[in-house]
Amino acid sequence: MQNKLTKLLNIKYPIIQGAMAWISESTLVSSLCNAGATGVIATGGRDISFVRDEIRKTKELTNKPFGVNIMLMADNKEEIIKLCCEEKVSFVTLGAGNPVPYFEVLKENNIKIIPVVPNLKLAKRVEQKGADAIIIEGMEAGGHIGKQTTMALLENVIPNINIPVVIAGGIVDGRGLASALLMGASGVQMGSRFLLSSSCLVHQNSKDMIINATDTDSIVTGYSRNHGVRGLKNDFTNKFLELEISGAKNEELFKLATGTNKKAAVDGDIKNGLVQVGQSLVPLNKIQTTKEIIDEIINEAIEKLDNASKLSSYLK
Ligand SMILES: Cc1cc2nc3c(=O)[nH]c(=O)nc-3n(C[C@H](O)[C@H](O)[C@H](O)COP(=O)(O)O)c2cc1C
């Protein structure tokens, strides 16, 4: 049986692998598609020929629908949108800026529009302007974060929105998927869990650091400057936070942070780079194939949801 999201995206399971800059490319994305979920190619920091190649490689590796992430602060965003239209990708996720000016061209090209929004006001705005679905992302997530938690977003947004709502941030297993569905979400977007897929090309040093991390090991840099980024504590985050707390200028801070995701993800420098990952770290303890991850999540969610009706007896 399908729900609003699986119908919209023509996928089996309501799970989206969220874009991960410098990390999510054709190998990971196609593995998600072939396991019954879907994936998103990240474009942050990439040039147009890289994105074109990755879209084409993904098409060779899967015949299932997949998406591309548009970072709306990127200088080449319009080129990437044009490319998505030419390549007829199934859907785009759009974040870090105003997505509305691009709705018309995306609709003309039959590309489903899924903005990532941080609050109810923007959720209502993009719904009213014609978005096909939205992603709301709680501050438990890895990478750039907003100000609300996943639970608060579920409470605040879902009852007030009619298009499919995808929830992200801190969801790493079937219990998370089951609770999101019970809260009324149409699906989940996950990033951190897929960093430990054998199909994920993130540097092994980052994978090892995540496996060895526990619940208190992530931290947010830049939150006081409206630029929060979550990753694992290390020399870089210590230095950044010292400067942030001492009142250093934004330019100095942003200069220090520039390129740190790539440094960890691609070069494997987990001291001076930032291993971006979410707060739900304890269950992230082994490398598995994407298919094993998806099957495990789905089986656990089914078990939890099948048992959920018993829980209502406590309330009667
Ligand atoms: C390493 C990393 C890089 C990310 N890069 C992007 C990005 O380029 N664009 C984007 O929209 N979201 C990005 N995200 C957010 C993810 O797409 C996803 O929403 C998030 O990981 C969900 O929370 P979780 O990490 O707790 O699963 C990134 C997340 C991580 C962990």
The ligand as a Tripos MOL2 file, in Angstrom:
@<TRIPOS>MOLECULE
LIG
   31    33     1     0     0
SMALL
NO_CHARGES

@<TRIPOS>ATOM
      1 C1         27.6660   15.1320    6.3200 C.3       1 LIG1
      2 C2         26.3560   15.8040    6.0500 C.ar      1 LIG1
      3 C3         26.2480   16.7140    4.9950 C.ar      1 LIG1
      4 C4         25.0180   17.3190    4.6940 C.ar      1 LIG1
      5 N1         24.9160   18.1350    3.6000 N.ar      1 LIG1
      6 C5         23.7000   18.6250    3.2270 C.ar      1 LIG1
      7 C6         23.5540   19.3520    2.0130 C.ar      1 LIG1
      8 O1         24.5050   19.5600    1.2600 O.2       1 LIG1
      9 N2         22.3160   19.8240    1.7070 N.ar      1 LIG1
     10 C7         21.2230   19.5930    2.5090 C.ar      1 LIG1
     11 O2         20.1130   20.0510    2.1810 O.2       1 LIG1
     12 N3         21.3370   18.8890    3.6710 N.ar      1 LIG1
     13 C8         22.5420   18.3960    4.0270 C.ar      1 LIG1
     14 N4         22.6490   17.6140    5.1660 N.ar      1 LIG1
     15 C9         21.4220   17.2450    5.9100 C.3       1 LIG1
     16 C10        20.8970   15.8610    5.4400 C.3       1 LIG1
     17 O3         20.4310   15.9260    4.1260 O.3       1 LIG1
     18 C11        19.7690   15.3250    6.3560 C.3       1 LIG1
     19 O4         18.6510   16.1760    6.3380 O.3       1 LIG1
     20 C12        20.2410   15.1470    7.7810 C.3       1 LIG1
     21 O5         21.4180   14.3860    7.7870 O.3       1 LIG1
     22 C13        19.1580   14.4530    8.6260 C.3       1 LIG1
     23 O6         19.5400   14.2850    9.9640 O.3       1 LIG1
     24 P1         20.3980   13.0220   10.5040 P.3       1 LIG1
     25 O7         21.8140   13.3600   10.1350 O.co2     1 LIG1
     26 O8         20.1720   13.0230   11.9720 O.co2     1 LIG1
     27 O9         19.8810   11.8190    9.7950 O.co2     1 LIG1
     28 C14        23.8810   17.0440    5.5010 C.ar      1 LIG1
     29 C15        24.0050   16.1550    6.5790 C.ar      1 LIG1
     30 C16        25.2100   15.5240    6.8590 C.ar      1 LIG1
     31 C17        25.2860   14.5360    7.9960 C.3       1 LIG1
@<TRIPOS>BOND
     1     1     2 1
     2     2     3 ar
     3     2    30 ar
     4     3     4 ar
     5     4     5 ar
     6     4    28 ar
     7     5     6 ar
     8     6     7 ar
     9     6    13 1
    10     7     8 2
    11     7     9 ar
    12     9    10 ar
    13    10    11 2
    14    10    12 ar
    15    12    13 ar
    16    13    14 ar
    17    14    15 1
    18    14    28 ar
    19    15    16 1
    20    16    17 1
    21    16    18 1
    22    18    19 1
    23    18    20 1
    24    20    21 1
    25    20    22 1
    26    22    23 1
    27    23    24 1
    28    24    25 2
    29    24    26 1
    30    24    27 1
    31    28    29 ar
    32    29    30 ar
    33    30    31 1
@<TRIPOS>SUBSTRUCTURE
     1 LIG1         1 GROUP 0 **** ****
